[in-house]
């Protein structure tokens, strides 16, 4: 059964006649995404915020570091990769979410402003996030963080990037204590899993939008060419960081998260799969007006606190 608060939200969206993100050009989709987030931001948690720039594969790469107020001392640090289908989203849109995670987890949160498609196609986003993780591992002490307590986290497209980073980190010898994947994209193309069709219309993220984003990011027919675009294609997941995977029962990406969690378990990776009954895609971003969405964000913060806090 659909969450009652979410049903009200979806009804209002349908009545508004707002276009589907998949029907818009990237510039218009980005503007609409900003408007959506502006209508539902959480109250700003009282944390310290610092903007930084590092040398990235495509030039200057922007990072935003969030540090809890209070007692000093090394803390755990988490690299956060935002959602938005690899096409929309930025540091400002996810500012309230990252502030909340920082406050709730007691950890330093570093958000990365990776390059977006179609201007910068696959694997630009992967390359930028990998550069950010390498920087964080090498410079954690500059932020007051403990390099031995690192994690990655992301939602949707950012969940895809966090999963890929966990595989890359293991291969490079960067020790991660946790990966938190919030309704991640893990399959190679829209239509590959049953939920893409069953839940592809009417639940925030449509299959049509997924197809549009995939074509922008991967080019051609919108199919990921290798595991860096679809971690379900990875040959070996053994040894990657322990995982927490969150999915919604009414999310078009539900099966992406479920299948990836099972793949991790089969590879011997300690994995917790949490399914939020009645919720759709984007539920942590609706925490301002969905009680269950706020509980999910609380759970992410608690998981990070337990793993690296």
C-alpha positions in Angstrom: 0.0 0.0 0.0 1.3 3.4 -1.0 2.3 5.6 1.9 -0.6 8.0 2.7 1.6 11.1 2.8 3.3 10.2 -0.4 -0.1 9.6 -2.1 -1.1 13.2 -1.3 2.2 14.4 -2.8 1.8 12.3 -6.0 -1.8 13.4 -6.4 -0.7 17.1 -6.2 2.0 16.5 -8.7 -0.4 14.8 -11.1 -2.9 17.6 -10.7 -0.3 20.3 -11.4 0.3 19.0 -14.9 4.1 19.3 -14.4 6.1 17.7 -17.2 8.1 14.5 -16.8 11.8 15.1 -16.5 12.3 12.7 -19.4 10.4 15.1 -21.7 12.6 18.1 -21.0 16.0 19.2 -22.4 18.8 19.1 -19.8 18.8 22.8 -19.0 15.0 22.8 -18.4 15.2 19.5 -16.4 17.9 21.1 -14.1 15.7 24.1 -13.5 12.7 21.9 -12.7 14.8 19.8 -10.3 15.9 22.9 -8.4 12.3 24.0 -8.1 11.3 20.6 -6.8 13.9 20.6 -4.1 13.3 24.2 -3.2 9.7 23.3 -2.2 10.7 20.5 0.2 14.0 21.4 1.8 14.7 20.3 5.4 15.6 22.9 8.0 19.3 23.6 7.8 21.2 21.7 10.4 23.8 23.7 12.3 27.1 22.4 11.0 30.2 24.1 9.6 30.4 24.3 5.8 33.5 24.9 3.7 33.7 25.0 -0.1 37.0 23.6 -1.6 38.4 22.9 -5.0 40.8 20.2 -6.1 42.4 19.2 -9.4 40.1 16.9 -11.1 40.3 15.0 -14.4 38.4 17.7 -16.2 39.8 20.7 -14.4 38.8 22.3 -11.1 36.5 20.0 -9.1 34.3 21.5 -6.5 33.8 19.8 -3.1 31.7 20.9 -0.1 32.8 19.7 3.3 30.4 19.6 6.3 31.7 19.3 9.8 29.7 18.7 13.0 30.0 21.4 15.6 31.1 20.4 19.1 34.0 18.5 20.5 37.2 18.4 18.4 39.1 15.3 17.4 39.4 13.1 14.3 36.0 12.0 13.0 34.9 9.6 10.3 34.4 11.0 6.8 31.9 10.1 4.1 32.1 11.1 0.4 28.6 11.9 -0.7 27.6 11.5 -4.4 24.3 13.2 -5.3 21.5 11.9 -7.4 19.9 13.3 -10.5 20.3 10.7 -13.3 23.9 11.9 -14.0 22.2 14.9 -15.7 20.7 17.1 -13.0 21.6 18.0 -9.4 24.4 20.0 -7.7 25.9 20.9 -4.4 23.3 23.5 -3.5 20.3 21.2 -4.2 21.7 18.6 -1.9 22.9 21.0 0.8 20.2 20.4 3.3 20.5 16.6 2.9 24.2 16.7 3.5 23.9 19.0 6.4 21.4 16.6 8.0 23.6 13.6 7.4 26.6 15.4 8.9 24.6 16.4 12.0 22.9 13.0 12.5 26.0 10.9 11.9 28.6 13.0 13.7 30.8 12.5 10.7 32.4 14.9 8.2 30.5 14.8 4.9 32.2 15.7 1.7 29.9 16.3 -1.3 31.4 16.2 -4.8 30.1 18.3 -7.7 30.9 15.8 -10.4 30.5 16.8 -14.1 27.1 16.2 -15.6 25.9 14.7 -18.9 25.3 15.2 -21.8 28.1 17.8 -21.7 30.3 15.3 -20.0 29.4 11.7 -20.7 30.4 8.4 -19.1 32.8 7.9 -17.4 33.3 11.6 -16.5 31.2 11.3 -13.3 33.0 8.2 -12.2 36.4 9.8 -12.9 35.5 12.9 -10.8 34.1 10.9 -7.9 37.2 8.7 -7.9 39.4 11.7 -7.9 37.4 13.1 -4.9 37.7 9.8 -3.0 41.5 9.7 -3.6 41.8 13.2 -2.4 39.8 12.5 0.7 41.8 9.4 1.5 45.1 11.4 1.2 43.9 14.6 2.9 41.4 13.5 5.5 43.6 14.9 8.3 43.3 18.4 6.8 39.5 18.2 7.4 39.9 16.8 10.9 39.0 13.3 9.7 40.5 9.9 10.4 41.7 8.4 7.1 41.1 4.9 8.6 37.4 5.7 9.0 36.1 6.4 5.5 32.8 5.7 3.8 30.9 6.4 0.5 27.2 7.2 0.2 24.9 8.3 -2.6 21.3 8.2 -3.8 20.0 7.1 -7.2 22.7 8.0 -9.7 24.9 8.9 -6.8 24.2 5.4 -5.4 25.5 4.0 -8.6 28.7 6.1 -8.2 29.1 5.1 -4.6 28.8 1.4 -5.5 31.4 1.8 -8.3 33.7 3.7 -5.9 33.6 0.9 -3.4 34.8 -1.5 -6.1 37.5 0.9 -7.3 38.6 1.6 -3.7 39.1 -2.1 -3.0 41.1 -2.5 -6.2 43.3 0.5 -5.2 43.8 -0.4 -1.6 41.7 2.5 -0.2 40.0 1.0 2.9 36.3 1.9 3.2 34.4 1.0 6.3 31.0 1.3 4.8 29.0 2.0 1.6 25.5 3.3 1.8 23.5 2.9 -1.4 20.2 4.7 -1.5 17.9 3.4 -4.3 21.0 3.0 -6.5 21.1 2.5 -10.3 22.9 -0.8 -10.8 21.6 -2.3 -14.0 22.9 -1.7 -17.5 19.8 -0.1 -19.0 16.2 0.8 -18.3 14.0 -2.2 -19.0 16.5 -4.8 -17.8 14.6 -5.5 -14.5 10.9 -6.1 -13.7 10.4 -3.0 -11.6 11.4 -0.7 -14.5 8.2 -1.7 -16.2 5.9 -2.5 -13.3 6.6 0.9 -11.6 7.7 2.9 -14.6 4.9 5.5 -14.4 3.3 7.5 -11.7 5.9 7.1 -8.9 8.2 10.2 -9.0 10.9 8.7 -11.4 9.5 7.3 -14.6 11.0 4.8 -16.9 10.9 7.5 -19.6 13.1 9.8 -17.5 15.5 6.9 -16.9 15.8 6.3 -20.6 16.4 9.9 -21.3 19.1 10.2 -18.6 20.7 7.0 -19.8 21.0 8.2 -23.4 22.5 11.5 -22.2 25.0 9.8 -19.9 26.0 6.7 -21.9 25.2 7.9 -25.4 23.9 5.7 -28.2 21.1 3.4 -27.0 21.6 4.4 -23.4 23.2 1.1 -22.3 26.1 1.1 -19.8 29.2 -0.3 -21.6 30.8 -1.8 -18.5 30.5 -2.3 -14.8 31.6 1.3 -14.1 28.2 2.3 -15.4 26.3 -0.8 -14.1 27.9 -2.4 -11.0 25.7 -5.5 -11.4 28.0 -6.3 -14.4 31.1 -6.5 -12.1 32.8 -9.9 -12.2 33.9 -9.9 -8.6 32.4 -8.0 -5.7 34.3 -9.9 -3.0 36.2 -7.7 -0.5 34.3 -4.5 -1.1 33.1 -2.4 1.9 30.2 -3.6 4.0 27.0 -2.3 2.5 23.7 -0.9 3.5 21.2 -0.7 0.6 17.9 1.2 0.9 15.0 0.7 -1.6 11.4 1.7 -1.8 8.7 -0.8 -2.7 7.1 1.6 -5.2 10.4 2.7 -6.8 11.2 2.0 -10.4 14.7 1.3 -9.2 13.6 -1.1 -6.5 15.0 -4.2 -8.3 18.3 -2.5 -9.0 18.9 -2.2 -5.2 17.5 -5.6 -4.4 19.5 -7.5 -7.0 22.7 -5.6 -6.1 22.3 -6.4 -2.4 21.9 -10.1 -3.2 24.9 -10.0 -5.5 27.0 -8.5 -2.6 25.7 -11.1 -0.2 26.6 -13.9 -2.6 30.1 -12.4 -2.8 30.4 -12.6 0.9 30.0 -8.9 1.6 28.3 -8.0 4.9 25.1 -6.4 3.6 21.9 -5.0 5.0 19.0 -4.5 2.7 16.2 -2.3 3.9 12.9 -2.0 1.9 10.7 0.9 2.8 7.2 -0.3 2.2 4.9 2.2 0.5 7.7 4.6 -0.6 8.8 5.6 -4.1 12.0 6.9 -5.6 13.4 10.0 -3.9 12.1 9.3 -0.4 15.1 10.7 1.5 14.7 13.9 -0.6 11.2 14.2 0.6 12.1 13.9 4.3 10.8 17.5 4.9 7.2 16.3 4.3 7.3 12.5 4.5 7.6 11.0 8.0 8.9 7.8 6.6 11.4 9.7 4.5 12.8 11.4 7.5 13.1 8.1 9.3 15.0 6.7 6.4 17.4 9.7 6.5 17.8 9.0 10.3 18.7 5.4 9.5 21.4 6.5 7.1 22.8 8.8 9.6 22.7 6.1 12.3 24.4 3.6 10.0 27.2 6.0 9.3 27.6 6.9 12.9 27.9 3.2 13.8 30.3 2.4 11.0 32.7 5.4 11.2 31.4 7.9 13.7 
